[in-house]
Amino acid sequence: MAIKVILADDHQVLRESLAAVLEKDEGIQVIGQAENGRQVIQLARKLKPDIVVMDIHMPELNGVEAARQISTALPQVQIIMLSMYVSKEHIYQAFQAGARGYLLKETSVSEVIDAIKQVALGKRFISHALADTVIDEYFLHRQGTDAESPLEALSDRERQILQLVAEGNSSKEIAEMLHLATSTVATYRSRLMKKLGVGDLSELIRFAVKHGVIDGAS
């Protein structure tokens, strides 16, 4: 049977181009596409794919947070993260959230196909273009210590609100997106800033960029 795949990326052209190429492989079937983190979670719950291939940076809910929620709710669904970053922080966050693969966006289509098939067999896959020193740092150092990202002190809802605030949304806009009271959003916002030790919005945005919550280029 073909491996059922959902693709998630906020760039429609990239997403549809990748889908068209993957569909040429008889062993892979693209059953759905999503443009943000919230949407990919909904699709995964509905379609029950074997693999989700998603961008690490997406609006509303980034790939790391979406991966964490999918891994918790649907542990049988395997996740491959697409990223333009080779930083240790991004790799750590992805695997900590439950991803089984990490690919650079510059990778070849053949490597994406290989990753899908390897991860479907229960194996891990890391883009060949990643330096051995980066891989060693994650597997031999980060997993073997008590090092934690500051993000781990936040709840799922706080991480989601962190991203939405850093993307420039007001408390009212966030409340409408998440179906919460504006006062509730304000409470979450105040709490997460206290936990992170940041005093204003500019510090919060710098934190979000540094830890891969939002894309620094956006």
N, C-alpha and C positions, 0 to 999 in steps of 0.2 A: 504493500500500500504506500501511496505517496505521503511524504511528510507534509503535514498541514502547517502553513506558516501565515502569521499576521505581520505586516510591516507597519512601522510607526515612524513618521518623520514629518515635520511641519513644512518641508519643502516638497511641494506636490510633484514637480518635475522629476526630482531625484527619486522619490518614492515610486512613482509610476514607471520610471525607466528601470529601476531595479526589479520591480514586479514583472515587467515584460521579459526581462532576461531570465529570471528564475523560472518562469513558467515554461521556458524551453527545455528545462531539465525534467525528464519524465518522473524523476523521483521526488519532485517538489511541487506542491500545489499552494498557491497564494490564495487564502480564503477570505482575507479582509485587509483593509488599510485604515490607518488612523492618523490624524494630524496633530494630536496632543496627548498628553499623558492620561488625562481623565477618559478620553475616548478609547484608548487602547485597553484600559482596564475593563471598560464596559464590553468591548468586543471580545476580549479574552474570556470573560464570564459567559458570554452568549455562545461563542463559537467553539470553545474548548480546543484551541490549536495545540500542536505538538511543540512548536517553537514560536517565540515572538522575537523579531529582530527590530530593535528600536534605537533611535537617536538618543544620545545621553542628554541633549539639550532640547527640550520642547516647551512650548508655552503652557501655562496653567498648572501643569504638574510635570516635572522633569523625568527623564528616563530612570534615574536611580530610585526616585520615590515610587514611580509606577512599577518598577521591578520588585521593590519591597512588598508592595501590596499584592501583586500578582503571585509572588512566591508564597506569601502567607495564605491567600485564599485558594490558589490553584497550584499546589506543590508539584503536580505532574507536568506543568507547563515549563519548558526550559527557555531561558532568556539569553539572547546574544545582544550585547551593547555595541552600538556604532558610535565612534567618537573621533574627533580630530585632535584629541589630546593624548599625550604619552606620559603625563604627569603621574607620579606615584599616588597622589591623592585621588585622582579620577579613577584609576584602576582599583584602588582599595575600596572606594565607595561602591563601585559597580559590583564587585564580587561579594562585598559585605551585604549588599542588598539582595543577593541571590542569583546574580548572573552566572552563567556557565561559560560564556564566551565574551571576548573583548576584541573588537576589530577596529582598525583605523579606517576612516572614510576613504582614504586614498587606496585602500586595498583593491586587488583585482576581483572581478566577478567570480572567477574560479575559486578564489580563496573564500569568498562568502559562501559559495555552494559547499565547499569542503567543510567549513565551520558548521553549517547547518546539519550536514550529515554526521559529523563527529559528535556534536552536542546531542543529536537525536539518539545516539548510541550510549549516551550517558557520560561522555568524556568532556573535559574542559578544552577550550580552544582560545589561544591568544594569537593575535596577528603576528605574522612572521617579521613584520617591519619593526616591531618593538625590540628595543635593545635588551640583551640578556641581563644587563645590570638592573633594568627596571623590573623585569620579571623576578629576579632574585630578591630584590627589595621587598616585593609584595609577598611572595611565597615563603621566603626564608626569614624575613625580619618582621614584617607587620603581623603575620599570622602567629608568630612565635612570641609575641610580646603582648603587653596589656595596653598598647597604644590605641587610643580611640580618637575619633574625630569629634570635635565639639558638637557636630550635628546629632550625635547619638544621645545627647542630653535632651533633645527635643522630641516631643510626641509627633506622630504622623501628621496631625492637624497643624501643629506649630510649624513643621517643615513646609507644609503646603502653603500656609499663610506667609511664611518667610519668602518663598519664591514669588508669590503674587504681589507682595509689597515691594520686593526688589525689582519686579518688572514694571513698577510705576502705578499699580492700581490703588485707588483710595479704599478706605475701610468700607464705604458704602458699596463700591463696585465689587469688592471681595464678598461682602455679605450677600449680594444678589447672586453671585456665581455659586456660592456654597450653600445658599438657602439658610443663612444664619442671621441673627439680629446684628445690626451694626455695632451695638455695645459689646456683643460677644466677640466680634472680630477685634475690637479695640483692646479687650482684655487679653486675648491671645497674643496680639501684637506687643503689648506691654510686657507680658510674661516672657516671650521668647527673647526680646531685647535684653531683659534683665539676665536671663540665663546665659546669653552670649556675651554679656558685658559690653554692649555697644550703646552709645548714648544718643545717636541720631540716625537719620535715614542714610546719609552718605556713608557712615561707618557700616551700616547694615548692608548696603549694596556692595561695598568693598569685601565684606565677609562672604557674601553670596557668590561673588565672582571667584574669590580665592578658593572656596571649597566646592566649586563646580555646580552650585545651585542654579546659577544663570550663566549665560555666555557673556563673557566680558566684551565681546564684539558687538553685542546687541544693544 
